[in-house]
Amino acid sequence: MVTRFDVFLVNMDERPSRDAKNTRPAVIVSPDELNNNLDSVIVAPVASTRAKYPTRVSVDFLGSERHVILDQIRSIDKVRLVKKIGALDAESRKMVAARLLELFAE
């Protein structure tokens, strides 16, 4: 089961396979209604970059500062989800959701 704000390792290989060589962490940002009914999810990369942009939300994940990179969201097939490695905490969820609302507001 895939839930909004879960963090997964995502297979970024050209062709997904069980033997993923290029994986990156990403947070699920699509709503659970979509996650439960489609074969794809919307994800945002999670990185340890130090670049401070309005589209990047600083979060504490796995004991260190990381950034959810909302300017690089993309839709991927669920077969690319390698392994769940955690989930964002309540405060980080609020910040990511608020920033997404800002990005897509009129």
C-alpha positions as a Python dict, from the first residue, in 0.01 Angstrom:
ca = {
    (1, 'M'): (0, 0, 0),
    (2, 'V'): (123, 347, -91),
    (3, 'T'): (20, 642, 126),
    (4, 'R'): (66, 1015, 79),
    (5, 'F'): (385, 1140, 248),
    (6, 'D'): (550, 797, 251),
    (7, 'V'): (914, 810, 140),
    (8, 'F'): (1029, 539, -102),
    (9, 'L'): (1346, 453, -283),
    (10, 'V'): (1252, 504, -647),
    (11, 'N'): (1407, 315, -937),
    (12, 'M'): (1526, 581, -1182),
    (13, 'D'): (1675, 336, -1435),
    (14, 'E'): (1566, 385, -1796),
    (15, 'R'): (1378, 56, -1776),
    (16, 'P'): (1258, -52, -1431),
    (17, 'S'): (1367, -397, -1319),
    (18, 'R'): (1406, -590, -995),
    (19, 'D'): (1779, -514, -1003),
    (20, 'A'): (1762, -134, -965),
    (21, 'K'): (2099, 35, -1011),
    (22, 'N'): (1994, 399, -984),
    (23, 'T'): (1765, 464, -687),
    (24, 'R'): (1677, 792, -522),
    (25, 'P'): (1450, 874, -227),
    (26, 'A'): (1121, 1046, -310),
    (27, 'V'): (811, 1141, -115),
    (28, 'I'): (464, 1051, -241),
    (29, 'V'): (269, 1377, -287),
    (30, 'S'): (-35, 1244, -472),
    (31, 'P'): (-358, 1212, -270),
    (32, 'D'): (-448, 867, -135),
    (33, 'E'): (-758, 850, -355),
    (34, 'L'): (-528, 849, -659),
    (35, 'N'): (-271, 625, -491),
    (36, 'N'): (-539, 363, -423),
    (37, 'N'): (-695, 367, -770),
    (38, 'L'): (-418, 428, -1024),
    (39, 'D'): (-105, 240, -1128),
    (40, 'S'): (98, 559, -1090),
    (41, 'V'): (185, 806, -814),
    (42, 'I'): (315, 1162, -805),
    (43, 'V'): (650, 1197, -628),
    (44, 'A'): (893, 1470, -530),
    (45, 'P'): (1263, 1390, -488),
    (46, 'V'): (1421, 1409, -142),
    (47, 'A'): (1781, 1530, -140),
    (48, 'S'): (2046, 1665, 94),
    (49, 'T'): (2108, 1971, -125),
    (50, 'R'): (2197, 2298, 45),
    (51, 'A'): (2034, 2514, -224),
    (52, 'K'): (1763, 2730, -70),
    (53, 'Y'): (1474, 2785, -314),
    (54, 'P'): (1111, 2863, -234),
    (55, 'T'): (1013, 2535, -401),
    (56, 'R'): (1228, 2326, -165),
    (57, 'V'): (1098, 2232, 177),
    (58, 'S'): (1348, 2156, 450),
    (59, 'V'): (1258, 1843, 651),
    (60, 'D'): (1425, 1626, 911),
    (61, 'F'): (1441, 1276, 764),
    (62, 'L'): (1653, 981, 875),
    (63, 'G'): (1827, 1197, 1134),
    (64, 'S'): (1949, 1472, 906),
    (65, 'E'): (1828, 1777, 716),
    (66, 'R'): (1690, 1693, 373),
    (67, 'H'): (1486, 1886, 119),
    (68, 'V'): (1169, 1788, -62),
    (69, 'I'): (1224, 1928, -411),
    (70, 'L'): (882, 2038, -529),
    (71, 'D'): (1010, 2195, -851),
    (72, 'Q'): (1092, 1842, -977),
    (73, 'I'): (767, 1655, -910),
    (74, 'R'): (675, 1385, -1158),
    (75, 'S'): (434, 1102, -1210),
    (76, 'I'): (583, 751, -1207),
    (77, 'D'): (452, 397, -1236),
    (78, 'K'): (426, 216, -904),
    (79, 'V'): (660, -55, -1036),
    (80, 'R'): (940, 201, -986),
    (81, 'L'): (881, 204, -608),
    (82, 'V'): (1161, -16, -473),
    (83, 'K'): (1118, 3, -96),
    (84, 'K'): (948, 221, 163),
    (85, 'I'): (1214, 384, 381),
    (86, 'G'): (994, 600, 603),
    (87, 'A'): (739, 878, 611),
    (88, 'L'): (741, 1251, 673),
    (89, 'D'): (645, 1367, 1022),
    (90, 'A'): (330, 1573, 1084),
    (91, 'E'): (504, 1913, 1070),
    (92, 'S'): (686, 1827, 746),
    (93, 'R'): (357, 1707, 593),
    (94, 'K'): (196, 2043, 673),
    (95, 'M'): (487, 2236, 519),
    (96, 'V'): (491, 2027, 199),
    (97, 'A'): (111, 2049, 157),
    (98, 'A'): (116, 2427, 215),
    (99, 'R'): (395, 2477, -39),
    (100, 'L'): (210, 2265, -297),
    (101, 'L'): (-99, 2483, -246),
    (102, 'E'): (115, 2795, -303),
    (103, 'L'): (266, 2649, -619),
    (104, 'F'): (-66, 2564, -779),
    (105, 'A'): (-281, 2855, -656),
    (106, 'E'): (-412, 3104, -906),
}
